[in-house]
Amino acid sequence: MAFGIDLELFTGSAAESDDDRRARLDVARAVLAELRQSDPEAAAYAASLLRTSPLKGRRPAARRSHRTSARRSVRRPAVRTVVAA
């Protein structure tokens, strides 16, 4: 517990459900807001944990593949020039 911060509050665990993750992040944001007022150094550390957490932004595979395919559908094929002989 660096700076007296519960690391799992800001990093999460692989076994948490989506509901647990949302609740944990709500609490982490509230704690971070308080830390910004009382201990800016600890707040910076906690914020970095939130940003670097390997579980941050974890999404179900179906949503991830949908986002990827949506991004691909925007790409345009290369334009080929046909030269008449």
C-alpha positions in Angstrom: 0.0 0.0 0.0 2.1 2.8 -1.3 1.0 6.2 0.0 -1.5 4.3 2.1 -3.5 3.6 -1.1 -5.3 0.3 -1.6 -3.8 -0.8 -5.0 -6.6 -3.1 -5.9 -9.1 -0.3 -5.6 -7.4 1.5 -8.5 -6.2 -1.6 -10.5 -9.0 -4.1 -10.0 -8.8 -7.9 -10.2 -9.2 -10.3 -13.0 -12.0 -12.1 -11.2 -14.3 -9.1 -10.7 -17.7 -8.9 -12.5 -18.7 -6.0 -14.7 -21.0 -4.7 -11.9 -18.2 -5.0 -9.3 -15.8 -3.2 -11.7 -18.3 -0.3 -12.1 -18.8 0.0 -8.4 -15.1 -0.2 -7.7 -14.4 2.5 -10.3 -17.1 4.8 -8.8 -15.4 4.5 -5.4 -11.9 4.9 -6.9 -13.0 8.2 -8.6 -14.5 9.5 -5.3 -11.3 8.6 -3.4 -9.2 10.2 -6.2 -11.3 13.4 -5.9 -10.6 13.6 -2.2 -7.0 12.8 -2.6 -6.6 15.7 -5.1 -7.6 18.1 -2.4 -5.7 16.5 0.5 -2.6 14.9 -1.0 -1.8 15.8 -4.6 1.2 13.5 -4.7 -0.9 10.5 -3.7 -3.6 11.5 -6.1 -1.1 11.6 -9.0 0.0 8.1 -8.0 -3.5 6.8 -7.8 -4.4 8.4 -11.1 -1.4 6.7 -12.8 -2.7 3.4 -11.4 -6.0 3.9 -13.0 -4.4 4.8 -16.4 -1.9 1.9 -16.4 -4.2 -0.8 -15.0 -4.1 -3.8 -17.4 -7.8 -4.3 -16.7 -8.7 -0.7 -17.6 -11.1 -0.5 -20.5 -11.7 -4.3 -20.4 -14.6 -5.0 -22.7 -16.4 -8.1 -23.9 -15.0 -9.6 -27.0 -18.2 -9.0 -29.0 -18.0 -5.2 -28.5 -14.3 -5.1 -29.2 -14.7 -6.9 -32.5 -17.6 -4.6 -33.4 -15.6 -1.5 -32.8 -12.7 -2.9 -34.9 -15.0 -3.8 -37.8 -16.7 -0.4 -37.7 -13.3 1.2 -37.9 -12.3 -0.9 -40.8 -15.5 -0.1 -42.7 -14.6 3.6 -42.8 -11.4 2.9 -44.7 -11.5 3.4 -48.4 -9.8 1.1 -50.8 -6.8 2.5 -52.7 -7.6 4.2 -55.9 -6.2 2.5 -59.0 -5.6 4.5 -62.1 -6.4 2.7 -65.4 -4.4 3.9 -68.3 -6.1 3.4 -71.7 -3.8 1.9 -74.3 
